[in-house]
Amino acid sequence: MTSVSRADVAYLSLRQAIVEQALVPGTKLREDELATHFAVSRTLIRAALARLANEGLIDTGNKRT
């Protein structure tokens, strides 16, 4: 039996919302709001957002040329 952490729930929920287009492209994903919504720390939300960015699902705006 696998235990899913709240951080994983946040990641999976955000990923599903993006894939199903429930989140409109260009939507600002604010760390503080997401942390409150999912009852996790901003650090865990940053990790979830990094995972989504690595998958190419979001643009964090931190790209450097």
N, C-alpha and C positions, 0 to 999 in steps of 0.2 A: 504494500500500500504506500503510495507516494503522498507526502505532505506538500501542499502548495503554500508558499509564504505569501504574506500580504504584498510584498514587493513583486512577486510573480503574478499575483492577481492584477496589480496595477498595470504591469507590462502587457499581460494577455488581454486585458480589457481595452487598453489603448490600441493595441495592435488590431483587435477585432473591429473596433470603431473606425479605424483608418481603412482597413481592407473593405469593410462594408459601406464605406463612404458616409458613415454617420457623422464623422468630423469633416467639415468642409475644408478643402485645400486652402492653406493660408491661415488656418485657425492658430492662434497663439496658444501654446501649451505652457501655461505659467506654473512653474515648479511649486510655488506656495499654495496655489489653489488645488493642484493635483495632490499634493502631500496631505492637505486637509481632507479632500474628498476620499482618498484611499486610506487615510489614517496611518501613513508611513512618513518617514523623515524625507526631507528634501534630497538628502544624499541618495536614498533608494530611488527616488523619482529620477534624479540625474542618471543613475545607472540604467533605469528602464528606458529613458530617452536616448541614452547612448546606444543601447541595444537596437532600438528602432532606427536610429540614424545609421548604424552599421548595416542594417538590412535595407537601407535606402528608402525607408518609409517616411522619414521626416528629414527636414533640413534644419539643423540647429543654428545656422547662421554663423558658425564659428570657422568657416573655411578660410584658409589663408593661401594667398597666391605668392 
